[in-house]
Amino acid sequence: MLVHVLNGLVHGGMLYIMSVGLVMIFGLRRVVNFAHGALYMLGAYVGYTAAMAFGFWVALPAAALVLAALGVILDRTVFRTLQKEDPIVTVLVTFGILLVLEDVVRTIWGKDLISFPMPDLLSGSIAIGEITFPVYRLAVIGAAILVAGGLSAWLRLTRAGLYVRASSVDPVTTAMQGVDTERLSMLVVAVGTGLAGLSGVIAAPLIALSPSMGASILIESFIVVVTGGLGSFAGAFVAALVIGQLHNLGVVYTPNVASMIPLVLMVAVLIWRPNGIVRSAH
């Protein structure tokens, strides 16, 4: 049972790092980014290229920075316009970006599955009581905690974080107070897409890289965002941990219906608590 719980935390940690970027982009731009899974996938491939040339520890910041730069481009050219459009337009455009990014990856890296090497420092297993558990999986849990702690500190202890929280609640009043909400939104989108790239590199040693790898985690990420509460950072953290446990225990004990369990949870939350598990992260 301890192994299953730890694996659930690993899955939940990866979901959180991925989904919190969705929360950030929606919180300020009010754009539901269906291309987020492709950004996660692209981050994994960029990280793979950097890891082959410079090592895993360079791949982590490299993928985050490249995807953050792409996020700035997307914000300037797409997201800023989409926040004024009908939601169906947002879905179609961001889904189109997903398809374009998948084709770009197929053109550059090919269609074959790619194995991402485990970093030597985090290879092997460690004894936890009567069981052994892979060190890298524990590191994934640690990475999720660091991301959650870092975002919480940034949002609550810095002036930029104060502006982000204020703008996500009332962007018009925040702008009237002299805050450049457009630049702030660009920063938040860059952080969100950078986290998507970072999550792709973190997940890469545990899975095989493929151009379609972002599809399944994108669905789970949207479930996390809706279940936790749209725009809620704390809700995303709680929902990711809960869904990670339900997913892993479902795969172990009820494999035939495991994929339905997170969806059932989301439906239940939408019925009995439509605003999500945590209404607001502010």
TIFIPA-848560 format. One record per residue (C-alpha): residue in one letter; x, y, z. Coordinates in Angstrom, 2 decimals. Last residue first. Example, Ala and Ser with C-alpha at 12.3 -4.5 7.8 and 13.67 -1.06 7.14 Angstrom:
# residues 2
+----+---------+---------+---------+
: aa :      px :      py :      pz :
+----+---------+---------+---------+
:  S :   13.67 :   -1.06 :    7.14 :
:  A :   12.30 :   -4.50 :    7.80 :
+----+---------+---------+---------+
# end
This chain:
# residues 282
+----+---------+---------+---------+
: aa :      px :      py :      pz :
+----+---------+---------+---------+
:  H :   -6.11 :   34.45 :   -2.93 :
:  A :   -6.29 :   30.80 :   -3.96 :
:  S :  -10.05 :   30.86 :   -4.42 :
:  R :  -12.94 :   28.46 :   -4.33 :
:  V :  -11.03 :   25.41 :   -3.14 :
:  I :  -12.72 :   22.09 :   -3.95 :
:  G :  -14.33 :   23.59 :   -7.03 :
:  N :  -16.80 :   26.41 :   -7.72 :
:  P :  -19.51 :   23.92 :   -8.71 :
:  R :  -19.51 :   22.19 :   -5.30 :
:  W :  -22.18 :   19.48 :   -5.28 :
:  I :  -22.75 :   18.88 :   -8.99 :
:  L :  -19.39 :   20.08 :  -10.36 :
:  V :  -17.58 :   18.17 :   -7.60 :
:  A :  -19.44 :   14.96 :   -8.43 :
:  V :  -18.74 :   15.36 :  -12.15 :
:  M :  -15.04 :   15.90 :  -11.44 :
:  L :  -14.88 :   12.84 :   -9.19 :
:  V :  -16.60 :   10.71 :  -11.85 :
:  L :  -14.07 :   11.95 :  -14.41 :
:  P :  -11.17 :   11.09 :  -12.10 :
:  I :  -12.60 :    7.53 :  -11.70 :
:  M :  -13.30 :    6.87 :  -15.39 :
:  S :   -9.72 :    6.03 :  -16.39 :
:  A :   -9.53 :    3.37 :  -13.68 :
:  V :  -12.62 :    1.51 :  -14.90 :
:  N :  -11.08 :   -1.73 :  -16.15 :
:  P :   -8.01 :   -1.37 :  -13.93 :
:  T :   -9.98 :   -1.58 :  -10.68 :
:  Y :   -7.43 :   -2.40 :   -7.95 :
:  V :   -4.03 :   -1.30 :   -9.26 :
:  V :   -5.05 :    1.17 :  -11.98 :
:  G :   -7.71 :    2.60 :   -9.64 :
:  L :   -5.18 :    3.01 :   -6.83 :
:  N :   -2.98 :    5.01 :   -9.22 :
:  H :   -5.74 :    7.18 :  -10.63 :
:  L :   -7.39 :    7.83 :   -7.27 :
:  Q :   -4.07 :    8.79 :   -5.69 :
:  G :   -3.10 :   11.14 :   -8.51 :
:  I :   -6.62 :   12.58 :   -8.54 :
:  V :   -6.36 :   13.49 :   -4.86 :
:  L :   -2.86 :   14.96 :   -5.18 :
:  A :   -3.79 :   16.94 :   -8.28 :
:  A :   -7.03 :   18.18 :   -6.68 :
:  V :   -5.20 :   19.53 :   -3.61 :
:  F :   -2.54 :   21.33 :   -5.66 :
:  A :   -5.02 :   22.67 :   -8.22 :
:  G :   -7.26 :   23.94 :   -5.42 :
:  A :   -4.35 :   25.81 :   -3.85 :
:  F :   -3.66 :   27.54 :   -7.15 :
:  S :   -7.33 :   28.43 :   -7.73 :
:  G :   -8.14 :   30.03 :  -11.08 :
:  L :  -10.87 :   27.56 :  -11.95 :
:  G :  -11.58 :   25.39 :   -8.91 :
:  G :   -9.75 :   22.25 :   -7.81 :
:  T :  -12.06 :   19.94 :   -9.73 :
:  V :  -12.01 :   22.07 :  -12.88 :
:  V :   -8.22 :   22.51 :  -12.86 :
:  V :   -7.50 :   18.88 :  -11.97 :
:  I :   -9.90 :   17.58 :  -14.63 :
:  F :   -8.22 :   19.88 :  -17.13 :
:  S :   -4.89 :   18.39 :  -16.13 :
:  E :   -6.22 :   14.86 :  -16.55 :
:  I :   -7.27 :   15.64 :  -20.11 :
:  L :   -3.91 :   17.27 :  -20.85 :
:  I :   -2.10 :   14.28 :  -19.34 :
:  S :   -3.70 :   11.99 :  -21.90 :
:  A :   -3.02 :   14.16 :  -24.95 :
:  G :    0.53 :   15.32 :  -24.22 :
:  M :    2.29 :   12.14 :  -25.31 :
:  S :    1.09 :   12.42 :  -28.93 :
:  P :    4.45 :   13.46 :  -30.42 :
:  S :    6.16 :   10.57 :  -28.57 :
:  L :    8.61 :   10.37 :  -25.69 :
:  A :    8.57 :    7.13 :  -23.70 :
:  I :    7.74 :    7.49 :  -20.02 :
:  L :    9.46 :    7.77 :  -16.63 :
:  P :   12.59 :    9.61 :  -17.77 :
:  A :   10.37 :   12.17 :  -19.59 :
:  A :    8.14 :   13.18 :  -16.67 :
:  I :   10.53 :   15.77 :  -15.27 :
:  V :   11.36 :   17.08 :  -18.76 :
:  G :    7.68 :   17.46 :  -19.66 :
:  S :    6.90 :   19.09 :  -16.30 :
:  L :    9.55 :   21.73 :  -16.99 :
:  G :    8.01 :   22.51 :  -20.38 :
:  A :    4.57 :   22.96 :  -18.81 :
:  L :    6.16 :   25.06 :  -16.06 :
:  G :    7.66 :   27.34 :  -18.73 :
:  T :    4.22 :   27.63 :  -20.34 :
:  G :    2.75 :   28.88 :  -17.07 :
:  V :    5.68 :   31.17 :  -16.24 :
:  A :    5.53 :   32.74 :  -19.72 :
:  V :    1.75 :   33.12 :  -19.45 :
:  V :    2.21 :   34.86 :  -16.09 :
:  L :    4.81 :   37.25 :  -17.48 :
:  M :    2.62 :   38.09 :  -20.49 :
:  S :   -0.29 :   38.73 :  -18.14 :
:  L :    1.84 :   41.14 :  -16.11 :
:  R :    2.91 :   42.98 :  -19.27 :
:  E :   -0.74 :   43.41 :  -20.22 :
:  T :   -1.76 :   44.25 :  -16.66 :
:  D :    0.59 :   47.24 :  -16.46 :
:  V :   -0.39 :   48.26 :  -12.93 :
:  G :   -1.31 :   51.94 :  -12.46 :
:  Q :   -4.18 :   51.59 :  -10.00 :
:  M :   -6.64 :   51.75 :  -12.90 :
:  A :   -5.03 :   48.56 :  -14.25 :
:  T :   -5.85 :   46.77 :  -10.99 :
:  T :   -9.42 :   48.05 :  -11.14 :
:  V :   -9.83 :   46.63 :  -14.65 :
:  P :   -8.04 :   43.34 :  -13.90 :
:  D :  -10.35 :   42.43 :  -10.98 :
:  V :   -9.70 :   39.04 :   -9.34 :
:  S :   -6.84 :   37.76 :  -11.50 :
:  S :   -5.38 :   41.26 :  -11.53 :
:  A :   -5.20 :   41.43 :   -7.73 :
:  R :   -3.52 :   38.06 :   -7.40 :
:  V :   -1.02 :   38.87 :  -10.15 :
:  Y :   -0.33 :   42.33 :   -8.70 :
:  L :    0.40 :   40.83 :   -5.29 :
:  G :    2.69 :   38.27 :   -6.92 :
:  A :    4.57 :   41.06 :   -8.68 :
:  R :    5.00 :   42.84 :   -5.34 :
:  T :    6.44 :   39.72 :   -3.76 :
:  L :    5.56 :   37.69 :   -0.66 :
:  R :    2.21 :   36.08 :   -1.44 :
:  L :    2.35 :   35.13 :   -5.11 :
:  W :    6.08 :   34.43 :   -5.22 :
:  A :    6.03 :   32.46 :   -1.95 :
:  S :    3.10 :   30.34 :   -3.13 :
:  L :    4.74 :   29.77 :   -6.51 :
:  G :    8.00 :   28.66 :   -4.86 :
:  G :    6.24 :   26.39 :   -2.38 :
:  A :    4.17 :   24.69 :   -5.07 :
:  V :    7.18 :   24.32 :   -7.37 :
:  L :    9.33 :   22.97 :   -4.53 :
:  I :    6.62 :   20.50 :   -3.48 :
:  A :    6.25 :   19.29 :   -7.07 :
:  A :   10.03 :   18.86 :   -7.35 :
:  G :   10.13 :   16.84 :   -4.13 :
:  I :    7.48 :   14.45 :   -5.44 :
:  V :    9.48 :   14.08 :   -8.65 :
:  A :   12.63 :   13.47 :   -6.59 :
:  L :   10.87 :   10.59 :   -4.83 :
:  R :   10.23 :    9.09 :   -8.25 :
:  Y :   13.89 :    9.53 :   -9.14 :
:  V :   15.03 :    7.70 :   -6.01 :
:  P :   13.10 :    4.58 :   -6.94 :
:  F :   11.39 :    2.93 :   -3.95 :
:  T :   12.46 :    0.02 :   -1.78 :
:  I :   10.13 :   -1.49 :    0.80 :
:  E :   10.34 :   -2.66 :    4.41 :
:  G :   10.83 :    0.79 :    5.88 :
:  I :   11.75 :    3.09 :    3.03 :
:  A :   14.88 :    1.74 :    1.36 :
:  I :   16.20 :    3.77 :   -1.57 :
:  S :   16.36 :    2.88 :   -5.23 :
:  G :   18.70 :    3.47 :   -8.16 :
:  S :   19.14 :    6.47 :  -10.42 :
:  L :   18.89 :   10.05 :   -9.17 :
:  L :   22.52 :   11.11 :   -9.53 :
:  D :   22.87 :    9.15 :  -12.77 :
:  P :   20.08 :   11.09 :  -14.50 :
:  M :   17.59 :    8.67 :  -16.15 :
:  P :   17.91 :    8.55 :  -19.93 :
:  F :   14.97 :    9.69 :  -22.10 :
:  S :   13.80 :    6.90 :  -24.42 :
:  I :   12.38 :    8.03 :  -27.75 :
:  L :    9.35 :    6.53 :  -29.51 :
:  D :    9.47 :    6.91 :  -33.29 :
:  K :    7.55 :    9.67 :  -35.08 :
:  G :   10.47 :   11.91 :  -36.03 :
:  W :   12.48 :   14.45 :  -34.03 :
:  I :   12.32 :   17.57 :  -36.20 :
:  T :    9.34 :   16.91 :  -38.50 :
:  R :    7.35 :   14.96 :  -35.92 :
:  V :    7.96 :   17.71 :  -33.37 :
:  V :    6.76 :   20.39 :  -35.80 :
:  D :    3.69 :   18.30 :  -36.62 :
:  E :    2.82 :   18.03 :  -32.91 :
:  L :    3.30 :   21.79 :  -32.53 :
:  V :    0.91 :   22.48 :  -35.41 :
:  L :   -1.74 :   20.12 :  -34.02 :
:  L :   -1.58 :   21.76 :  -30.58 :
:  I :   -1.75 :   25.22 :  -32.15 :
:  G :   -4.96 :   24.12 :  -33.92 :
:  F :   -6.38 :   23.04 :  -30.58 :
:  T :   -5.55 :   26.52 :  -29.27 :
:  V :   -7.40 :   28.12 :  -32.19 :
:  L :  -10.47 :   25.86 :  -32.08 :
:  V :  -10.93 :   26.03 :  -28.32 :
:  T :  -10.44 :   29.79 :  -28.20 :
:  V :  -12.94 :   30.29 :  -31.03 :
:  I :  -15.45 :   28.17 :  -29.09 :
:  P :  -14.92 :   30.43 :  -26.06 :
:  D :  -16.03 :   33.55 :  -28.02 :
:  E :  -13.28 :   36.11 :  -28.43 :
:  K :  -11.92 :   38.88 :  -26.21 :
:  Q :   -9.45 :   36.64 :  -24.37 :
:  L :   -8.40 :   35.27 :  -27.77 :
:  T :   -6.59 :   38.43 :  -28.82 :
:  R :   -4.16 :   38.49 :  -25.90 :
:  F :   -3.77 :   34.71 :  -26.22 :
:  V :   -2.66 :   34.64 :  -29.85 :
:  T :    0.21 :   36.86 :  -31.03 :
:  R :    1.61 :   38.48 :  -27.90 :
:  D :    0.66 :   35.61 :  -25.60 :
:  L :    1.90 :   32.96 :  -28.02 :
:  I :    5.25 :   34.73 :  -28.39 :
:  V :    5.63 :   35.12 :  -24.62 :
:  G :    4.72 :   31.45 :  -24.17 :
:  L :    7.37 :   30.44 :  -26.70 :
:  A :    9.91 :   32.27 :  -24.56 :
:  A :    8.63 :   30.41 :  -21.48 :
:  L :    8.88 :   27.15 :  -23.44 :
:  V :   12.54 :   27.82 :  -24.25 :
:  L :   13.26 :   28.89 :  -20.66 :
:  A :   11.60 :   25.85 :  -19.06 :
:  A :   13.25 :   23.46 :  -21.52 :
:  A :   16.69 :   24.92 :  -20.85 :
:  P :   16.16 :   25.08 :  -17.07 :
:  L :   15.56 :   21.30 :  -16.84 :
:  A :   17.85 :   20.22 :  -19.69 :
:  V :   20.94 :   21.67 :  -18.00 :
:  W :   20.52 :   19.26 :  -15.10 :
:  F :   19.88 :   16.34 :  -17.47 :
:  G :   23.16 :   16.60 :  -19.37 :
:  F :   24.77 :   18.98 :  -21.88 :
:  A :   24.27 :   17.61 :  -25.39 :
:  M :   21.97 :   14.62 :  -24.90 :
:  A :   20.20 :   16.43 :  -22.06 :
:  A :   19.59 :   19.52 :  -24.20 :
:  T :   18.00 :   17.44 :  -26.96 :
:  Y :   15.88 :   15.50 :  -24.46 :
:  G :   14.84 :   18.71 :  -22.71 :
:  V :   13.63 :   20.16 :  -26.00 :
:  Y :   11.69 :   16.93 :  -26.58 :
:  A :   10.14 :   16.95 :  -23.10 :
:  G :    9.30 :   20.63 :  -23.36 :
:  L :    7.57 :   20.01 :  -26.68 :
:  M :    5.34 :   17.40 :  -25.04 :
:  Y :    4.40 :   19.72 :  -22.18 :
:  L :    3.76 :   22.50 :  -24.69 :
:  A :    1.61 :   20.07 :  -26.70 :
:  G :   -0.43 :   19.32 :  -23.58 :
:  H :   -0.97 :   23.04 :  -23.06 :
:  A :   -2.39 :   23.51 :  -26.57 :
:  F :   -5.97 :   23.34 :  -25.24 :
:  N :   -5.36 :   26.65 :  -23.46 :
:  V :   -8.56 :   27.84 :  -21.82 :
:  V :   -8.02 :   31.60 :  -22.03 :
:  R :   -9.17 :   33.92 :  -19.25 :
:  R :   -5.87 :   35.79 :  -19.73 :
:  L :   -5.18 :   36.34 :  -16.04 :
:  G :   -6.45 :   33.26 :  -14.19 :
:  F :   -6.70 :   31.11 :  -17.31 :
:  I :   -2.95 :   31.32 :  -17.94 :
:  M :   -2.12 :   30.71 :  -14.27 :
:  V :   -4.50 :   27.77 :  -13.86 :
:  L :   -3.20 :   26.11 :  -17.02 :
:  G :    0.34 :   26.48 :  -15.69 :
:  V :   -0.81 :   24.89 :  -12.42 :
:  S :   -1.93 :   21.87 :  -14.47 :
:  M :    1.51 :   20.58 :  -15.50 :
:  I :    3.32 :   20.99 :  -12.20 :
:  Y :    0.25 :   19.60 :  -10.44 :
:  L :   -0.15 :   16.59 :  -12.71 :
:  M :    3.50 :   15.65 :  -12.21 :
:  G :    3.04 :   15.80 :   -8.45 :
:  G :   -0.19 :   13.81 :   -8.59 :
:  H :    1.52 :   11.02 :  -10.52 :
:  V :    4.39 :   10.91 :   -8.04 :
:  L :    2.00 :   11.15 :   -5.08 :
:  G :    0.02 :    8.21 :   -6.47 :
:  N :    3.25 :    6.26 :   -6.82 :
:  L :    3.93 :    6.97 :   -3.15 :
:  V :    0.46 :    5.76 :   -2.18 :
:  H :    0.86 :    2.58 :   -4.25 :
:  V :    4.27 :    1.84 :   -2.72 :
:  L :    2.87 :    2.40 :    0.77 :
:  M :    0.00 :    0.00 :    0.00 :
+----+---------+---------+---------+
# end
